[in-house]
Amino acid sequence: MGIKEACVRFLEYCELDKNLTLRTVRMYSYYIRFFRDWLLKQKGRDDYSVLEITDEDIRQFRLYISHHFLRAGHIYKLKTGFTPCGEVFTPWYPC
């Protein structure tokens, strides 16, 4: 499954199965799109299989955030989430 389809399915899961508020789903959408767009730009592709996402991709994304956003004061808090493979990683949320 491509990352674009996986993002849509995850957001639908959050809304329908987890019964999260629309505001929460909207914020998840923002952050997921940010990661998706960053990943697709890094890989130079139109879509990318979620099974191809590696720990190194997540690490590079976290470094990107750390260097470009955390130090600028836009984002300062990290919380846990999950990867498409079910492993824990740390997405970011704005203050």
Secondary structure, DSSP 8 states (H G I E B T S, - for coil): -BHHHHHHHHHHIIIIIS---HHHHHHHHHHHHHHHHHHHHHHT-S--BGGG--HHHHHHHHHHHHHHTGGGTSEEEE--EE-TTS-EE--EEE-
